[in-house]
Amino acid sequence: MASLSESEGTNRGGMWELDQNLDQPMDEEATRLKNMYREKSLGVVFGDLGTSPLYVFYNAFPHGVYDDEDVIGALSLIIYTLTLIPLLKYVFVVLRANDNGQGGTLALYSLLCRHAKISTIPNQHKTDEDLTTYSRQTYEENSLAAKIKRWLETRAYKRNCLLILVLLGTCTAIGDGILTPAISVLSASGGIKVQNPNMSTDIVVLVAVIILIGVFSMQHFGTDKVGWLFAPIVLIWFILIGSVGALNIHKYGSSVLKAYNPVYIYRYFRRRGNSSNTWTVLGGIMLSITGTEALFADLCHFPVLAIQIAFTFIVFPCLLLAYTGQAAYIISNKQHVNDAFYRSIPDAIYWPAFVIATAAAIIASQATISATYSIIKQALALGCFPRVKVVHTSKKFLGQIYIPDINWLLLILCIAVTAGFKNQSQIGNAYGTAVVIVMLVTTFLMVPIMLLVWKSHWILVVTFIVLSLMVELPYFWACILKIDQGGWVPLVIAIAFFIIMYVWHYCTVKRYEFEMHSKVSMAWILGLGPSLGLVRVPGIGFVYTELASGVPHIFSHFITNLPAIHSVVVFVCVKYLPVYTVPVEERFLVRRIGPKNFHIFRCIARYGYKDLHKKDDDFEKMLFDCLTLFIRLESMMDGYSDSDEFSLPEQRTEGSINTAFLADKTANTMCSNGDLSYSSQDSIVPVQSPLGVNNLLTYSSQTNRTVSNEVEFLNRCRDAGVVHILGNTIVRARRDSGIIKKISVDYLYAFMRRICRENSVMFNIPHESLLNVGQIYYI
């Protein structure tokens, strides 16, 4: 941004005190923000994937092993499944589809929403595209990407189908957050029984439940203080399983290495055919890639390049050695297939290995729990989940959060699954079903990502989806065949969360449509005059609405039923954008509505799906500071012609927030405590007294007095009192609606509205200055 010359700086007058610091480049700002969301912890990323050797062979051969060739065939399947899915598909392809370092199903959806108008809540504005963190591609008119974009935008049902696909993957991923701790901790705890064969299974389950209670009870502390332990523990774990595997290959024979020849996969299926046992083995082998989707969901904790290097040179080789060593042990000890991992460990290091395995299982659980919190937070920001309390647990890493309600729900369901099934086999069946569904959703979402975001050639897209489905569909069918053996659990969990999320989103969209269709025209506001036909009492009224433009219907409803209104009225719209974060200095947009003597403004507060409303944020003060700054910048707007352009250097306020001002032909201005915007579309008064650029900063005493008077007027109004007016639109189903719609809207949605957090709590609005204005909308 250009700075003013020294000579100009002497003529600025007493109105502004501006820093000489220039704005930092946008790419540096984006990198700084991205790093604030990253926690350097190898354990969080690879913990889940690394604990799979604890239970894969047990679930692949629940009824025992009778032929060496079966073990060789299963090992060959594991080797090439690990190669094709985690290594090639995820590490080198899918991880590149991150949203500025954020991964997961909803991050992919947000990335798509920026490149095509597929959001079901159309509250985005063109000024949102100027954000530092808002990146998108442009397309040639006749390109394949442009045609795909137009095809997605043409019909509402296409957007709804995409949303349903995203919610399906999201809800199944939440199921992973329940099943991963259950199977990881239960499998690790099973090591106790190996050394004590007479021990009851109930004791193992009890130990697992105690560990789970401990893990979930510690979540509110966050991982900031102990996260540094995760990487060393998981690194030791990988070295341990790799070393034990190499030892077992040397001890029990290297003939098992022939499994690295993919011909043995063909020979296995040719021998086994389409028998139920074949699909049982596939369902167990599916568990070797559990944690792969969590690796993508937890991407914010580690840079992509670091994950690629660590997986390729540490994780992948150690996993191959671990599985190969276990296979060699099983061929020589077929009767020990159920607990091959622990029995293959030398006695001298058995108990240290048990402790490390338990610690690795806890870290694996932490990875999926953290991913679940992140998923819920993203869903909440996109209007797909009821408002819940989100706690920020780290001052250093912005991505570390804790959601108490979800935490205890996960704990209850984890204990129910662990104590209900009591064995790894049925939990493994459930786990495999959840994982493969999420993988399929990611595969389908990668198609528009590759076409719209990467602009890949259609041959590459077809190659990617064919290779992915060739591996994933057989595993999906193998897991479906196990629905009656525990595979129903993730489906029930996913369906329950899907109903909650879809009903909430549906009613949220209907509320927004009601606000849009019933908003008040500017002509009606102008017809009321400066007093709005009421008594203007001293004070400031912040009217919260979901509209980013226009005057909300609730305002007319309010002034129709009350005889007075505040001297200053500010319409506040809080909206979430499909970006991972909105920098604080770019958060706010402010406009004036109507002539100046109306004293009506609009303020739009913009957040990303990773941003939090922290308790120490003084939202009211931030709004007032934006309003004051806007008035000062607006006076500058009145003082020069709309054909000129200029920019001021960075303004640092008390909160170290940037200020910028830019005028153009449409009289839009951008600044901050966020972005301030003054638009000729919202303001009725034309620009007056145009001046040349040379006289731009030479303000008359009359202009200074006008600005000072309005700022002083705002201060007097704030001292007189501030009232936060919240619209409370109650949604009801029409009388002629079907029974499903009535149950969903009148009972389920109404119940969720009663138990979820109020907006006033989300923005830390004092109860004594809160006023709720309600209305009923029938859909």
Helices and strands as residue ranges (DSSP letters): H 6-9, H 26-36, H 42-50, G 52-54, H 56-60, H 68-82, I 83-91, G 94-97, H 105-115, G 126-130, H 144-154, H 156-189, H 191-195, H 201-217, G 219-221, H 227-252, G 254-260, H 263-272, H 276-285, G 286-289, H 292-297, G 299-301, H 304-310, I 311-315, H 316-332, G 334-339, H 340-343, G 347-349, H 350-381, E 391-392, E 401-402, H 404-421, H 424-448, I 449-453, H 458-480, G 483-485, H 488-517, H 522-528, E 535-545, H 553-561, E 564-576, G 584-586, E 588-593, G 596-598, E 600-607, H 619-637, G 693-695, H 701-720, E 722-732, H 739-742, I 743-749, H 750-755, H 759-762, G 767-769, E 770-778
